[in-house]
Amino acid sequence: MTKNLISVVDDDESVRRTTTLLIESFGFRAAAFESAESFLTSGHLHDTSCLIVDVQMPGMNGLQLQSHLAAAGCGIPIIFITAYDHNDSRQRAMQAGAVAFLGKPFSDEQLLQTIGSALRRDFGVAKNLISVVDDDESVRRTTTLLIESFGFRAAAFESAESFLRSGQLHDTSCLIVDVRMPGMNGLQLQQRLAAAGCGIPIIFITAYDDKESRQRAMQAGAVAFLGKPFSDEPLFQTIRSALRQDKGGTKTT
């Protein structure tokens, strides 16, 4: 299962509503809970890839929830939000491994950046460069902006040849490549990398989704074969699948 659920725990209904709407506007799924206890009993614990939690709440507060999850060996990245930014609470939260400690109200950009940081921590990989190879400049621009909104670094190349010459081959953790391009096409690039023993997970994108190309790509080990235009959610899911490929992730067709 792709863990792309952002869970929000806050006893203030208006904060829950506005924060979940903001998260969904970034292209993620969101779930909201009015208490730490309701989150723990919800069944969403293992689906949650990032937890946004209020510090001060009735019953179990945010710091107690953090301690509870740590004691249970649950490593969900946590972003704290609070209207009362006490140094002691901040210090305790950050020393215990919190990703961030945001004062309410926070900006869209602050939240997006901290979710990106949390998701990078969730992947547990330092090599988080996503490279995009497409001869269409508008596709390169929109796809790299989308990737960066997920919290990853992105690099764009107008051809397979420019990617191979770039020096960023060994820094790339996932490759998003067009099937049809002038010069070396996407399938030829896949073959070239395989012959060189380079196991970068590949996501193909194409405006011409013919069965033969799809079959060749997937049989050669592609993670996914997405038709253009694609939405935020399928791209995010397939990038996560690509980054988990070495840990037994499943291919997406």
N, C-alpha and C positions, 0 to 999 in steps of 0.2 A: 504494500500500500504506500502511496506517495504521501509523506507527512508534510502537508503544506497548510495545516490548520493553525491559525493564530488565535489563541484563547485569551480573552479579556476577563479579569476578575476584579470587580469594583462594586461596592454597595450603592453607588450613585447611579441611578437609572439613566440619567441624561449623559453621564460620562460613558457608560456602556454603549449607549445608542450612537453617540457621535464618533466614538473610537472605532466601533465595528464598521460603521459606514465608511470611515476613512481608510481602514484596512482593506475593505472590499474594493475601494476605488483604486488601490494599488494593484489589484488583480489577485489578491489572496482570498482564501475562505476565512471566515471569522466566526467564533462562537463566544457568547457572553454569559457570564455567571455572576450572580449577586453576592456570592460568598465563596471563601476557600473550600468550605465543606461541600457546597453544591458542585464545585469543579471536581473535587476528588471522587465524588460518587456518580459523576456524569457518564463515565465510560469513555470520555474523550482524552484521558490522560496520555495514552500511548499514541494517539493520532496527532497530538499537539507538537508542533515544531518550534514554537516560540510562545512564551507566556508573558502577558502584560498584566501586572498586578498592582493594585493599590497597596500602600504601606499600612494605613490605618483603616481597619474595618472591624465591625462587631464580630465577636467569636474569634476564630483564628485569623490573626492579621497577616499581612504580606510576608514579614520576616519569619513568622512561625511556619507559614506555608513553605517558604524556601528551605527552612531547616528540616521540615517533614519530608520534602522531596529528596533532599540530600541524604537523609538517613535511610530512605528507601532505595538509594542508588539510582535515582532518576535524574538524568542530566539535562533536562529541558532548559535551554537558555532563558533567563528571566530578565525582563525590563520592568523596573519599578517606576510607578507614577505616583506623585503625591502633591497635595496642596500644602503640606507642612514639611519643608525640606530641612530637617534637623541633621546636623553634622554627624551625630552619633548613629542615627538610623542609616544614613548614607554610607558611613564607614563600615558598619556591620554588613550591609547588603553587598557592597563591592568586595570586601574581604572574603565573603562567602561565595564569590564568583558571579555576581550579577553583571549583565552586559552593560546596563546603563541605569541611571537614576534621574528621571525627568520630573521637573516641577510642572504642575498644572497651572495655567494652560500651556500646552506644548504645540509647536508648529508642525504642519504636515511634513516638512523636510526633516525635522528632528526625528519624528517617529519613523519615517521611511529609512533614514540612515541607520537607526538603531536596530530596526528589524533586519536590515541587510547584514549588519554586524552579527546579530544573533544567528541568522541562518548560516553564515560562514562558519561560525563556531559549531553549529549543529552538524555541518558536513565533516568537520574535523580535518579539513585539508587546507594546506597553505597555498597550494597551487590552484588558484581559483580564477584563472584567466580563461574567458570564453572567446574563441576566435570565430569570426564570421567571414565566410568567403562567398562573395556574390558579385556578379558584374553589374548589377543594378544599384546605382548609388542611393536611391531612395530606400530600397530594402535594407542596404547596409546601415543607413542612418537610423531608420526606425527600429531595426532589430537591436542595434547596439544600445540605443536609448532604453529599450525595454529590458534588456539584460542588466544594464546598470541600475534600473529601478528595482530589480530583484536583489541588489546588493553585491553583484559580482563586478569584476573588471571585465572590459570588453575591448577587443581589437578587431578592426575591419580591414579586409583585403579585397581588391577588385578582381583578383585571379588566383588560381591555384599556384601558379608560378611565383607570384609576389608573396604568397604565404610561405612557400618553401624557402624563399630567399630571405625572409624577414628576420631570422634568428629567434623567432618566438615559438618555434615548433616545440621545444622541450619545456616551455613555460605553459603551454596550452593544456588545460585539463578537460576541455570539451570543444569539439569542432562542429560548427553549424555551416553546412556547405550546400550551395545550389547544385542541382543535378546538371542542368544545361548551361554551359559557359563557353565562350570562345577559348581556343587553345585547349588546355587540359580540362576536361569536364570533371564533375564531382565524383563519378564512379571511377574514373582513371586516377584521381587523387587518392581515393580510398585504396585502390590496388597498389599505388606507389608507396603509400605509408605502410601497408601490410607487408610488402616485399622488403621494406627497410626494417621490419620488426618493431614498428611504432604502433603502440596499441591505444592511441587517443580515441576515446568514444566519439562516434560521429552521428550527428543528427542531420538527415537530408531534408532540404526544403525545395519545393518545386511548384511551378504553375502548371506543369504537364505531368499529371500523376498517372503514367502508363504502368501497367501491371508488370511488364518485363523489367523495367528499371527498378521498381519497388522490390521485386523478387531478387534481383541481382544484389541490390544494396543490403537487404536483410539477410540473405544467405551468407554474405561476406562479413556479417557482424554488426551492421548499423543498429543503433539504439532505436531510431524512429525514422519515419518517412512522412513528413508533414506537407500537406498541400497549402499553397499560398492562396489567399491570405490566411494566416493562422491567428488565433486569439492568444491573449496573455497566458491563460490557464494551461492549454496544452504545451506551450513552449516551456513554462516553468516546470511542469511535471516531467517533461522529457529531459530537461537539463538535470534535474534532481536524479532521475533514473540513470542518466549518463555518469554522474558523479558517484553513484553507488554501484556502478557496473562491476567493479572489482570486488565488491562485497556481496555479489550474488543478485544484483538488480535484474529486473526483467526487461526484455525488449518490448517496445511499444510499436504496434503496426498501424 
